[in-house]
Amino acid sequence: MEQQKYLFLKGFIVTEKIIAEYFEMWVKRDFAQLQRIFSSNITYRECTGAMYIGMIELKAWIKASLQKQTVVNCKNKLASR
């Protein structure tokens, strides 16, 4: 059985697999499963510091980002604690 790696994000436990799925959405440009990963009342903070509150704002940001950029590779590596 494969051992899961976990990341703690502000009180939430997230598996490395879920993070990889989210990153893969950017590569494939397919966010159909976004609501399976994030709740409708999400507060999402981008690495630039911008914040998006709620699924509607998050989807609008993703849509705008897809018009400006193409992600060709998104490898993630969780730091060990």
PEQUI-V839881 format. One record per residue. RES is the residue in three letters. PHI is phi as a letter, one per 40 degrees, with the letter a starting at -180 (999 if undefined). D_LAST is the distance of its C-alpha to the last C-alpha in Angstrom with 1 decimal. Layout:
BEGIN
RES/PHI/D_LAST  RES/PHI/D_LAST
END
This chain:
BEGIN
MET/999/22.3  GLU/c/19.4  GLN/c/15.9  GLN/c/14.4  LYS/b/11.0  TYR/b/10.2  LEU/b/9.2  PHE/c/10.2  LEU/b/12.9  LYS/f/15.0  GLY/g/15.4  PHE/b/15.6  ILE/b/13.8  VAL/b/14.3  THR/c/14.3  GLU/d/13.8  LYS/c/17.6  ILE/c/18.6  ILE/c/17.0  ALA/c/18.7  GLU/c/21.9  TYR/c/21.9  PHE/c/21.6  GLU/c/24.3  MET/d/26.5  TRP/c/26.6  VAL/c/27.7  LYS/c/30.3  ARG/g/31.3  ASP/b/31.5  PHE/b/30.0  ALA/d/32.0  GLN/c/29.0  LEU/d/27.4  GLN/c/28.5  ARG/c/26.9  ILE/c/23.5  PHE/b/24.2  SER/c/26.4  SER/c/29.6  ASN/b/28.6  ILE/c/25.4  THR/b/24.5  TYR/b/23.0  ARG/b/21.9  GLU/c/22.4  CYS/c/20.6  THR/c/23.9  GLY/h/23.8  ALA/c/26.5  MET/b/26.2  TYR/b/27.9  ILE/b/28.8  GLY/g/29.9  MET/c/30.3  ILE/c/33.6  GLU/c/32.1  LEU/c/29.1  LYS/c/31.6  ALA/c/33.9  TRP/c/31.2  ILE/c/30.3  LYS/d/34.1  ALA/c/34.6  SER/c/31.7  LEU/c/33.1  GLN/c/36.4  LYS/b/34.9  GLN/a/32.3  THR/b/31.6  VAL/c/28.1  VAL/b/28.7  ASN/a/25.2  CYS/a/21.9  LYS/c/19.2  ASN/b/15.7  LYS/a/12.5  LEU/c/9.2  ALA/c/6.5  SER/c/3.8  ARG/c/0.0
END
